[in-house]
Amino acid sequence: MKVVRLLILLAVLVAGLIVGALNSQDMTLNLGFTAIHSSTGLAITVALLTGAFIGGGLVLVGLVIPLYSRLRKAQKTAPAVAPVVPPSSTFDGR
């Protein structure tokens, strides 16, 4: 599993490098109170990372945290069930 994660990480890194290399034109991002000068490749990469972090945060707040709290509440209200232990007899019925 760690090898697959490493390969995915390397593929995303190479894709980011390719996007940065193919989009090396200068651009100015005017925010009203300031202007940021960078390349278009860097701006695209930052926009994608920002979107991924915001999307992940929305999923965390909208789904994961409520489901986790419901799970904790269900575990508190569920009755404690003793585990079923099979008999330790070695007699197989023959």
NUTORTI-933888 format. One record per atom (N, C-alpha, C): residue in three letters; x, y, z. Coordinates in steps of 0.05 Angstrom, whole numbers, plus 32768, in hexadecimal, padded with zeros to 4 digits. Last residue first. Layout:
ALAXYZ ...
# end
This chain:
ARG7E967D08815F ARG7E987CEE8152 ARG7E977CD88166 GLY7E977D3C8173 GLY7E7D7D2E816F GLY7E7F7D148162 ASP7EC67D538182 ASP7EBB7D5C8169 ASP7EA17D4C8162 PHE7EE17D6F81BC PHE7ED07D5981B2 PHE7EC37D628198 THR7EFB7D9981D3 THR7F087D8D81BC THR7EF87D7681B0 SER7EDD7DD481EA SER7EDD7DB781EA SER7EEB7DAD81D0 SER7ED57E0A81F2 SER7EF17E0181EE SER7EF37DE381EE PRO7EA27E2D81CE PRO7EAB7E1A81E3 PRO7EC67E0F81DD PRO7EAE7E7281BC PRO7EA67E5681B5 PRO7EB07E4381CB VAL7E937EAB81D7 VAL7EAB7E9A81D7 VAL7EA37E7E81D1 VAL7E7C7EE881C5 VAL7E757ECC81C6 VAL7E8F7EBC81C3 PRO7E837F2281EF PRO7E8C7F1281D7 PRO7E857EF581DB ALA7E4B7F468206 ALA7E627F35820D ALA7E6A7F2581F4 VAL7E3A7F8781F7 VAL7E357F6B81F1 VAL7E4F7F5B81F7 ALA7E1E7FC08210 ALA7E377FB0820F ALA7E307F93820B PRO7DF17FE481E7 PRO7DF67FD381FE PRO7E107FC481FA ALA7DFD802581CE ALA7DFA800881C8 ALA7E007FF981E1 THR7E09805981DB THR7DEE804F81E1 THR7DEA803281DC LYS7E3E805F81CA LYS7E37806481E6 LYS7E1C805881EE GLN7E3A80558194 GLN7E4A804381A5 GLN7E44804781C2 ALA7E1C80818184 ALA7E1180668181 ALA7E2080528192 LYS7E4180AB818E LYS7E2780AA819C LYS7E1A808E819B ARG7E69809D816A ARG7E6F809D8186 ARG7E55809C8197 LEU7E4C80A38139 LEU7E5780898141 LEU7E5D8088815F ARG7E4080D9813A ARG7E2A80C6813B ARG7E3480AA8143 SER7E7480ED8135 SER7E6580F3814E SER7E4D80E08150 TYR7E8180DA8102 TYR7E9180D18119 TYR7E8280D78133 LEU7E5D80F780E3 LEU7E5B80D980E5 LEU7E6A80CF80FC PRO7E6F812D80EC PRO7E54812480F5 PRO7E51810580F7 ILE7EA5812680D6 ILE7EA0812E80F2 ILE7E84812680FB VAL7E9B8118809F VAL7EAA810780B1 VAL7EA5810E80CE LEU7E7881408086 LEU7E7281248087 LEU7E818115809E GLY7E878177808C GLY7E6B816F8084 GLY7E6581528088 VAL7EBD8178809A VAL7EA9818680AB VAL7E8D817C80A5 LEU7ED481598071 LEU7ED98153808D LEU7EC3815F809F VAL7EC281738043 VAL7EBA81578048 VAL7EBE81508065 LEU7EDC81A4804B LEU7EBF81A3804A LEU7EB48187804F GLY7F1181948049 GLY7F0781A08061 GLY7EE9819F8062 GLY7F1481838013 GLY7F1981708029 GLY7F0E817A8043 GLY7F0B81B57FFA GLY7EF8819F7FF6 GLY7EFB818A800C ILE7F3881D1800B ILE7F1E81DB8012 ILE7F0981C58010 PHE7F6181B17FF4 PHE7F6081B58011 PHE7F4481BF801A ALA7F5481B57FBD ALA7F55819B7FCA ALA7F53819E7FE9 GLY7F5981ED7FB5 GLY7F3F81E07FB1 GLY7F3E81C47FBF THR7F9081F27FBE THR7F7D82007FD0 THR7F6181F37FCD LEU7FA581D37F94 LEU7FAA81CB7FB0 LEU7F9681D97FC3 LEU7F9281F27F68 LEU7F8A81D67F6B LEU7F8E81CC7F88 ALA7FAC82237F72 ALA7F8F82227F71 ALA7F8582057F75 VAL7FE182137F6D VAL7FD8821E7F87 VAL7FB9821D7F88 THR7FE282047F37 THR7FE881F17F4B THR7FDE81FA7F67 ILE7FD682357F1E ILE7FC5821E7F1A ILE7FC9820A7F30 ALA800282547F2E ALA7FE7825C7F36 ALA7FD382457F33 LEU802C82397F16 LEU802B823A7F33 LEU800F82427F3D GLY801E82427EE0 GLY802082267EEB GLY801E82267F09 THR802282797EDA THR8007826C7ED9 THR800882507EE4 SER804C82997F0B SER8048828C7EF1 SER802C827E7EF2 SER803E82D97F2A SER804982BE7F2A SER804582B27F0E HIS802F830E7F54 HIS803B83077F3A HIS804682EB7F3D ILE7FF7832B7F70 ILE800A83157F73 ILE8014830E7F57 ALA7FE383687F8E ALA7FE683587F75 ALA7FFC83447F79 THR7FB183807FBA THR7FCC83797FB3 THR7FCC836A7F99 PHE7F7C838D7FBD PHE7F8E839B7FCF PHE7FAC83957FCA GLY7F6D83707F8D GLY7F6083887F96 GLY7F7283997FA8 LEU7F8A83467F7A LEU7F7783407F90 LEU7F6983597F9A ASN7FA283307F3E ASN7F9B83487F4C ASN7F8583427F60 LEU7FD6830D7F28 LEU7FBC83087F35 LEU7FB683207F46 THR7FF883097EEE THR7FF483197F05 THR7FD883147F0F MET802882DC7ED0 MET800D82E67ED3 MET800C82F77EED ASP805382BF7EA0 ASP804F82CF7EB7 ASP803282D97EB8 GLN8054827A7E8C GLN804F82967E86 GLN804B82A57EA0 SER805B82437E91 SER806F82557E9E SER806B82727E98 ASN8041820E7E8C ASN803482287E91 ASN8046823B7E9F LEU806281E27E8B LEU805481E97E72 LEU804682047E74 ALA807681DF7EC0 ALA808881E37EA9 ALA807A81EC7E90 GLY804781D67EDE GLY805881ED7EE3 GLY806A81F37ECC VAL803781A57EC9 VAL802581BC7EC7 VAL803581D67ECB ILE806481867ED8 ILE805D81897EBC ILE804B81A27EB8 LEU806081887F10 LEU807881937F02 LEU807281987EE5 GLY802F816D7F17 GLY803281897F1F GLY804A81967F12 ALA803D813A7F04 ALA8028814A7EF6 ALA802A81677EFE VAL8063812C7F2A VAL806C812F7F0E VAL8057813F7EFF LEU8041812A7F57 LEU8058813C7F57 LEU806181417F3A VAL801F81017F49 VAL8014811B7F4D VAL802A81307F4C ALA804580D77F46 ALA803580DE7F2F ALA802980FA7F31 LEU805680D57F7C LEU806980DC7F67 LEU805B80E47F4D LEU802680C57F95 LEU803380DE7F9C LEU804780E77F86 ILE801F80937F7D ILE800B80A87F79 ILE801780C37F7F LEU804C80787F92 LEU8049807C7F75 LEU803580927F6E LEU8040807A7FC9 LEU805880877FBF LEU8056808C7FA0 ARG8012805B7FCA ARG801180777FD2 ARG802980867FC8 VAL8029802A7FBA VAL801480377FA9 VAL801180547FB0 VAL804B80207FE4 VAL805680237FCA VAL804280317FB7 LYS80288018800E LYS8039802F800F LYS804680357FF4 MET80107FE88000 MET800080008000 MET801180198000 
# end
